[in-house]
């Protein structure tokens, strides 16, 4: 496991700490014609070796270095101005997956797929997370559709789909807090959300909006708590 942590640390240092913003901007415009692109890739290989401090891993560092370069090339040519956040997440996700897979291979670990596939807890967590993210968002949207129609439609007052993602995040937080026994953190989350919402509600002076937000929050919290309690009961 220490090998995996060191590899991820090397990646973070190379991609975030030792990569200036000027390099990122120049790479986006000049792409493979920018010399620092190759320096960036080489730097990752050197960092892997330095942090591992074992020449026996030279092939692992070399493979990771070339894999990093291929992923970065794909990102450079697939990324557009309007999808940078998406490709940033894809890029980092692919880097981490590559590191984990190669660490797994180099460590000689064995993976029992049937044991994992038959593990009831795995399926409980997958089902719960899907329910808390996609399914519950649609349920809350449908249940509150009649009330949402009565609100004044002002598209400039909020980011697109912001409420949806706020709800997903708060449900995942509550789900995690309950599974880890941190019930007090739920109160902190509710208080923090109330503080941020208070200014909007005070400025709008709209009773319908206040009631709408309150019902939506309680529904979201209730679904998350019920799901987490059910998961604990099923384990």
N, C-alpha and C positions, 0 to 999 in steps of 0.2 A: 504493500500500500504506500510506503514511503516513496517508492519509485514513481508512482502515479502522481503523488502530490508535488514532487520535484518537477516533473514534466509540465504539469499545469502551471506551476509557479514560473517556470522558464517562459512559457507561452505568454503569461500575463505581463511579465517584464518586457519581452520583446514587442508585444503588440500594443501595449499601453504606456509603459514607463519610458521606453527607449524609442518610441516612434513619434516624432514631433508632428504637430498638426500640419505644418508646411509640407511634410512628406505625403501625408494623406491627401491633401488638396492637389498636389502636383501629380500624384499617381492617378487620380481620377481624371485628369485632363490629358496627361502625356502617356499614361498606361505603361506599356512595356518599353517605351523609349526613355523612361525616366531611370537614370542609373541607380538612384537610391532604392528603387524597388528591389533590385538584386542584392543590394547591401542589406536591406531589411530581411530578406530571406536567409542570407548567409549569417546574419546576426542571430537568427533563431537556432541554427545548427550549432553555432559556437556556444550559445547560452545553454543548450541542452547538455553539451559536454562539460561545461564549467560547473553547472549545478549538480550534475550527476557525479562528476569528479572520478570517473572510471572509464578508461580508454576502451574497455571491453564493450561499452555501449555505443561505439562509434557508428556502427551500422544502423542502430535504432535512431540515433541523432540525424544521420544522413537521410533515412527514409522519412522521418518527420519533417525535415527541412524541405524536401521535395514535395511532400504532401501539402505542406503549408503554402508553398509557391503555387501549386495547381489550384488550390481553393481560392487563393487571392486573385489569380488570373480570372477564374470564373466570375468572381464577384465584380472585378473591374469592368468586364464586358457585359454583364447582366444587369448591373446596377444602373438605375436612372435617377434623375433628380427627385422624382415623386415617390420612389420606393426605397430610399436609402435606409430608413429604420428597419424595414423588413429584411433587406440584404445584410445589414449589420448583424441582426440576430441569426440569420442563416449562416453567415460566415463564421461567427463565433461558435455556433452550435456544431458546425462541421469540424472545426478545429478541435473542439473538446472530444467529439465522438471519435475522431481519428486518433487522438492521444490515448483515449481509453481502450480502443480496439488494439492498437499496437502494444500498449502496456500489457494487455491481457495475453496477447500472443507471445510476447517476450518473456512474460512471467511463467509461461507454461501452465497456466491455470486451466482447469477443466470445468465445463459448464453442462450441468444436467438439465437439458431443456424440458424433459418430461416431468421432472421434479418441480421445476418452476411453473410449468403449464398446469400442473395439478394442485398447486398451492392455492388454497381458497382465499387467503389474505390478499394475494396479488389481484385476483378478480374483484374482490370487495373494494379495494382501493381504486382500481381502474373505473369501476362502475360509479363509485362515489364522486370521483373527480369529474367524470363526464357529466354526471347529474348536476354538480355544483356549478359547472361552467356553462355548458350549452343548454342543457334541458331546463334548468331552473330559470335561466334568463328568459326563455320563451314562455315558461309558465307565468312568471311575474308580469311579463309584457301583455300576455293575453288577459290575465286577471284584472289588470289595471287599464285596459284599453279604453273602457268607457269613461274613466276619470281623466285619462290623458287627453281625450278629445275636447273636454271642457276647458282645458288650460289654453291660454293664449299661445299660439305658435310663434316662437321667436327664435329662428335658427341662429341668429348672431349672438344669442346669450349663452351658448354652450358649445363645447367642442362636439364634433360628430361622434356619436356612439359612446361619449364619455361616461354617461350613466351606466351603460351596459358593462363596461370594463371595470368601473368602480365597484359595481355589484359583484362581479366575478371575483375580484381581488379580495373584497371584504369577506365573501363566503369561504374562499380558500384560507384566509387568515384565521377565521373562526374555527374552521375545520381542523387546522393544524394546532391551534391553541388548545382545543378540547382534547385531541388525541394525545397531546403532550402534557395535559393536566394543568395548563396555564390559564385557568378560568379568569384570573384577574386581568389578563391582557385583553380579554373581550370587553370589559368595562372601559379600559383605556381607549380601545378602538372606537367604541360607541361615543365616548366623550369627545375624542378628537374629531370625529365626523360631525358631531353636533356643533362644535365650535366653528368649523369651516362653513357649515350650512347656515349658521345663525345670521351671519352678515347678509347673505343672499335673501333670506326670508325677511329680515328686517327692512331691507331696501325695497323689496317687491311689495310688501304689505298686502300680500295675496293669501287669503285664508285657504283657498282651494289648493294653491301650490304647497302650502304648509302641510295640509292634510294628505296630499298626494305623496309628498316626500316621506312623511311619517309612516304611512301605510306601506310604501315600498321598502323602507328601511326595516320595518318590523317583519315584513314577509321574508326579506332576504336573510335577516338574522335568524328567524324561526326555521327556515329551510336548512340553513347551515348547521344550526344546533341539533335539529332532529336527525339530519344525515349523519353527523359525527357520533351522536348517541347510538344510532342504529349500527354503525360500523363497530363501535366498541362492544356492543351487545353480541354481534355476530362473530367476533374474534374468539 
